[in-house]
């Protein structure tokens, strides 16, 4: 199933480092569940209803092609690894949304 992403999350790993991810309400629910069960430290929504730019579409297509939709109560947390091009797309998304 193809996911559509419309928000930006700040995810804090167990080691305290932070990264930013595209998400949606189900993804945020999985992140909240992961935080409650000690798989990540925390998750915070930074911006909701982000514009559908070409960068969002590129990263969304990459995630949908390389990762499967996980159930809400997934036992763990899967951090989506990005290619250098997708890391640059995420940087541009943050800049477009005045978060970087």
Protein Blocks (a to p, Z undefined) as FASTA:
>chain_A
ZZddfbdcddddfkopacdddddfklmmmmmmmmmnopafbdcdfbghiacdfklmmmmm
mmmmmpccddfklgcdddddddfklmmmmmmmmmmnopZZ
